[in-house]
Amino acid sequence: MSTKETNVNVGGAGAKSEPIPFMQRLLDSPLLLLFLGVAIPTLLYTLWGVMEVVAIPLAK
């Protein structure tokens, strides 16, 4: 059985394998959540800082 599939035994012996939804796989991965929790704010604050620097008027 691969990591993307699970056995769901709802109807008895003839159970089908269903793929695990993407969001469930995402939320079940603590290292990926840690990476996203660090990377997304870093990118947003860097972008925000660049926009602030660009918005500073030039001195005459």
C-alpha positions as CSV (number, residue, x, y, z in Angstrom):
1,M,0.0,0.0,0.0
2,S,1.4,3.4,-1.0
3,T,1.4,6.5,1.3
4,K,-1.2,8.1,-1.0
5,E,-3.8,5.4,-0.6
6,T,-5.7,3.9,2.3
7,N,-8.1,1.1,2.7
8,V,-11.6,2.2,3.6
9,N,-13.7,-0.8,4.8
10,V,-17.2,0.7,4.7
11,G,-19.1,-1.9,2.6
12,G,-17.6,-5.1,3.9
13,A,-15.2,-7.4,2.0
14,G,-15.2,-5.5,-1.3
15,A,-13.6,-2.3,0.0
16,K,-11.9,0.0,-2.5
17,S,-8.7,2.0,-2.0
18,E,-9.3,5.7,-2.1
19,P,-6.5,8.3,-2.4
20,I,-5.9,10.5,0.6
21,P,-6.9,14.1,-0.1
22,F,-4.1,16.6,-0.6
23,M,-5.0,18.8,2.3
24,Q,-5.0,15.9,4.7
25,R,-1.5,14.8,3.5
26,L,-0.4,18.4,3.9
27,L,-1.8,18.8,7.4
28,D,-0.3,15.4,8.5
29,S,3.2,16.5,7.7
30,P,4.7,18.4,10.6
31,L,8.0,19.2,8.8
32,L,6.2,20.6,5.8
33,L,4.0,22.7,8.1
34,L,7.1,24.0,9.9
35,F,8.8,24.9,6.6
36,L,5.7,26.7,5.3
37,G,5.3,28.5,8.7
38,V,8.8,29.9,8.4
39,A,9.0,30.5,4.6
40,I,5.6,32.2,4.0
41,P,6.1,35.0,6.7
42,T,9.7,35.4,5.6
43,L,8.7,36.0,2.0
44,L,5.8,38.3,2.9
45,Y,7.9,40.5,5.2
46,T,10.7,40.6,2.7
47,L,8.3,41.7,0.0
48,W,6.7,44.3,2.4
49,G,10.2,45.7,3.2
50,V,11.1,46.0,-0.5
51,M,7.8,47.8,-1.1
52,E,8.6,50.2,1.8
53,V,12.1,51.0,0.5
54,V,10.8,51.6,-3.0
55,A,8.1,54.0,-1.6
56,I,10.8,56.3,0.1
57,P,11.0,59.5,-1.9
58,L,14.3,60.4,-3.4
59,A,16.3,63.2,-1.8
60,K,17.1,66.4,-3.8
